Amino acid sequence: MPPARFLAAVRQEVAKRKLLYTSDRIADISVQVGYSSLGSFTTRFTKSVGVSPGRFRRLVELGQTAIDFTAGTTDDAAFAYGSFQGRIFRNDGQDGEPVFVAAIPPVGRYDRPSRCRRLEHGSRIWGIDYVPEGPWYVQAVSRSAGTGKRSIVVGSAGPFYVAPGSVILVDLVLKSPLQTKLFDVERATIGAALPELFQS
């Protein structure tokens, strides 16, 4: 990494800590980390982190999960959050396998990332918080007995409209992919890949 990029990265990290853990004004923080202009600081911070300094600071109220979730977005509009809760049911005898539950936006809304939760064996009650307002599908996937690409079970439901402050209850029954109506082949493929994505 060139020295200038390294310095910029260090400035952003220090700025993030100051925004999260001090009550200093944003203009003061921009000077403290080496910017001569509040506009330059705001532009570079927003491009680097994905949200403006002011919005990043407000995320503290929602907790680290919300900060991590929002860090990948480029839209600085104020999101209103809801959540999903539910239970997982399966009858394939593989209760020891982890289950991966994802909230996935409709096709064409690639600007919003999916949310995912891993459930360890024996845990079949799940929840996904900080889901932005809008339409979402829910999908669960787990390994099952057998070998090859068909050795998974999936459950799929939706679409659901997440309203501000809403808690949507969704129970999912895991079945063979051949027995499950998947909402979209492309997005379902992403969900079905979750066990491999989380192996490490």
N, C-alpha and C positions, 0 to 999 in steps of 0.2 A: 504494500500500500504506500503511495507517495506520502511524504510528510504532511502536505497540505490537507489531504483527505483524512489522515490520522488525527490531525489537530481538530478538524471539523467534527469528527466523530466524538472526540473527547469533550468538546464544547457541548455537543448535544446531550451526552450522558450527564454532564454536570448540570446542565439546564433542567433535564428531567428530574434529577434528584432535588434540585432547589424548588421546582414547581410542586413536587409532591410533599416535601418535608419542611418547607419554610412558608412564611406568609409574605415574603418580599414581593413587591410589585413586579409585574412582568417586564416593564421597562427597565427596572433596576437589575433584574436577572440578566437581561440581554447585555447590559453594560458589564456586569460581573463576569460573564463568560466570553467577553472580547468583541462584541458587536458594537459598532458606533451608531447603528440605526435600528430602531425597533422594527421598522418595516422589513429590513434585511433578515433580522433574527426570526421574525414571524414566518416569512416566506421559506427560509431554509429549514426551520423546525417543522413546518407543516409538510414540506416535501419529503423530509427525512423520516418523520414519525408517522405521518398520515393524518394527523389532526392538528389543529392550531394549539398554541401554548395554553390559551384560556380553556379550551375544551379538554385538553389533557389534564389540567388541574381539576376541573369539575368531575372528572372520572374517578377521583379519589373517593368520592361519596359512594360510588358503586363497588369499589374494591378492585383488587389486582386482576381478577378474572375479566372484568369489563375493560380494564386498561389493555390487557393482552389481546382481547378480542378486537378492540377498535384500532389497535396500532397498525393493522394492515389496510385500513380503508383510506380512501382519498377524499371522501365527501365529508365536509365539516358541518353538515346539517345536524341539528340536534335530534338524535335518535330517541324514540320512545320504546322501552323494552317491555316484553312480556316473558312468559316462560312455559315450558312443557313439563308435565309430570305424568308418570304412568307405571305400568307393570309389564313384565315380560313373561310370556307363557310358552313352554315348549314341551313336547312329549317324545323326544327322540332319545331320552336317557342320558344326554350329555350335559347334565347340570354343572359339571366341573369346568366347563369351557367358559372363558370370558365372553361377554356380549358387548357389541359396539353399537351405540345408538347415535344417530345423526339427525339433526334438523337441516334440511337441504332446501335452498330457494328454488323456484321454478326455473325451467330452461329459459335462457335469455336474461337472467338476472345475475350474471357472473360477477357483478360488482360487489355482491354480498357473499362473504365466505360462509361455508357450512359450519355448524357447531357440532361437536361430537363429545360423547361421554363413554368411557370404558367402564363396564361393570365387571368386577371380579367374580369368580365362581361363587355360587351361593347367594349372590346379591341380585335380585330381580326387580327391585324398585328403583326407578331412575328419575332424573330430573335434569333439564337443561335450562339454565338461567341466561339472562341478558340476550334474548332473541329480539332483534329489531322488529319494529312494526311492519307488517306486510304479510303476504302469503308464503307459507312454508309447507313442506312435506316432512314426514318423519319416517325413518327407516332404521331397522335393526338388523344386524347380521352376526352370525357366530359360526364357528366350525362345528361340523357334525361328523358322525361316523362315516367311514369310507375314504376313498382316495380320489384324486383328480379334481377337476374344476367344479364338480357338482357336490363336493363334500362340505357344503355350507347350508345353513338354513337362514331364511330372511323373513322379515315382517315389514309391511309397508302400509302407510295410511296418509290421507290428506286429499286435497289441500286443506289447510287450516289458516284462518286469518288471525294473526297475532295482533291484538290491540294493546295499547298502553296499559300496563298493570294487570293484564289478563294472565290467568293460569289455565292452560288447556290440558285436559286429562286425556291421555291416549294409552290404551292397552294394546300391546302388539303380540300376536301369535306367530311364533317362528315355524316356518314350514320350508319344504324344498322349494327352490326357485321355480320349478315347474308347476307348483301348486299355488303360487303367490302372484297376484296381480300387481305388477310393478308400475309405478306412475310414469316412469320415463326410462327407456333403456339406457341412455347415456348417463343420466344422473344415478340410476340404480347401480350401474357398473362402478361408479365412484364409491358408493356405499358398500358394495360387495368386496371392494379392495381394502376395506378398513382393517381387517385382521392382519393382512400383510404389512400395512402401513405402521401398525402398532407393535409389530413383533419385537422391534428393538427396544 
